[in-house]
Amino acid sequence: MEAVRLNRTGNRQNIDLPETMNFSEDDLCAAKIGEAVIIMPRKSVRAIMRRGLNGFTPDCFADGRGPLVSKHTPEVE
């Protein structure tokens, strides 16, 4: 993970990305998920989503869905 710089201009925020993260095109889209922001080329959105969905195995819900508790974050009391 690399550090980025956030610049504020009025109500807008701009992020300076390191050269290693430059995009080859200008048509991008962004999604905010919690405190994270994901930026991707607009023409790649469907392919990226498809790859993510294809990562589920056919038996991923074999035992039902169970409780909606993340295994990656500690529970808050």
Secondary structure, DSSP 8 states (H G I E B T S, - for coil): ----EEEEETTEEEEE--GGG--S-S-EEEEEETTEEEEEEGGGHHHHHHHHHHTS-TTTTTT-------SSS----
